[in-house]
Amino acid sequence: MAMKIALDGLLDSSYSTRDTSISDVGKYDKVEVSVLLCNGNFIQDLNKEWRGENRTTDMLSMSQYIPDLDVPILMLGDIVISVEAAARQAEEKGVTLLDEVRVLVVRGILHLLGFQHESSNEAAAEFEKEEQLILKSLRWKGKGLAKSALDSSKPQTDSLDGQVTNGLKKAGSLRFYKPKFKYIFCDMDGTLLNSKSQVTARNAEALREARSRGVNIVIATGKARSAVIDALSMVDLSGRTGIVSESSPGVFLQGLLVYGLEGRQIYKRNLDQEVCREALLYSLENKIPLVAFSQDHCYSVFDHPLVDSLHYIYHEPKAKIVSSIDQLLETAEIQKVLFLETPEGISSALRPYWAKAIEGRAHVVQAQPDMLELVPPATSKGNGVKILLNHLSISPDEVMAIGDGENDIEMLQLASFGVALANGSDKTKAVANVIGATNDEDGVAQAIYEYAF
């Protein structure tokens, strides 16, 4: 019925901005259009394959019309709708999912019939006129596209399997809504990074989408700043045009180094030198690899494959092997030290030993099962986040936080909305507002698309 009303509207009206490739609609005995309901991943794959844009949209319309093909059936094309996006938009607009899907179907039909609202004010007005004609005639709820949102669809032409020489129209849209948060504070290991210590393409695209909508992305991590820059450079998200650089704010080394506006250091806390000495000697005597962090530099007292893995797998600065502990402590300020051991070795021996040995002088932190960190007392990633929020005059109401480890608990509690990934610790998930997908299932992207907009 929506199609019939749309076609009748074309017969009775003259639109100056519509693509008139489909002109004499009255000559066809039948008109066919297919509608496919899918999830966000499926429509993202279609956008990437057919439009060269690796992003999720709420609707995608793909023309099957071939000019000069003398057949009694008008094969108009396909309309693909992301049910996830439709459900999210329905909730935001206060309508039912069916109402929103109907609006998206109407939009798809109009795109296939040659209406493109974004080219000019006149085009937008003609699009709205035909859209409202259909919605009102069918008594369907919904303001429709022209009155409710900005659409970024772009008509393109291409060929399919070399057969459609006059082109296959491809149009999609990403509905623009005002973001719910001005800032997203995001952890790295176990959160933005998957189990291979990589930022996936989908997570990277979600971060770009958030930035394009005016959301500031701030990294809060136990990693060194140079490690984060290196990891994000793999997906072109480092540097001044990315989300992290030497000129951007961020919280690093479990909150022991905090950088503010223009990348200026606004907070630094060093580990007690005697604790450093004891840890380095313990590492040397027990042959348990340890890495000492001094801002963007790392040191160790002997070479070991696990020490190398911090650099080659986890992006941390390559550790310099030192022969003298005294010389190291005289020349470098150490913010934290990190032991590398099996999860069993940490839980049964390392953690109990160091929790008692450094009581009152330092604090034990475990962000990963096979890593144990010693940091100054009364410090935490959450404290670093609080320092940065005060420096930037940011209210927690403006912040969404995403993490997985116990070192993220304070950050999630501090933020207005906290997301713990499913791979996170039970304690972390207990304080979060919601539990997202795992870090191997693009949990950060899911959280951004579902909760940030």
Buried (B, 14 or more C-beta within 10 A) or exposed (E): EBBEBBBBBBEEEEBEBBBEBBEEBEEBEEBEBEEEEBEBBBBBEBBBEBBEBBBBBBBBBBBBBBEEEEEEEBBBBBBBBBBBBBBBBBEBBEBBBEBBBBBBBBBBBBBBBBBBBBEEEEBBEBBBBBBBBBBEBEEBBBBBBBEBBEBBBBBBEEEEEEEBEEBBBBBBBBBEBEBBBBBBBBBBBBBBBBEEBBBBBBBBBBBBBBBEBEBBBBBBBBBBBBBBBBBBBEBEBBBEEBBBBBEBBBBBBBBBBBBBEEBEEBBEBBBBEEBBBBBBEBBBEBEBBBBBBBBBBBBBBBEBEBBBBBBEEBBBBEBEEBEEBEEBBEEBEBBBBBBBBEEEBBBEBBBEBBBEBBEEBBBBBBBBBBBBBBBBBEBBBBBBBBBBBEBBEBEBEBBBBBBBBBBBBBBBBBBBBBBBBBBBBEEBBEBBBEBBBBBEBBBBBBBBBBBBB
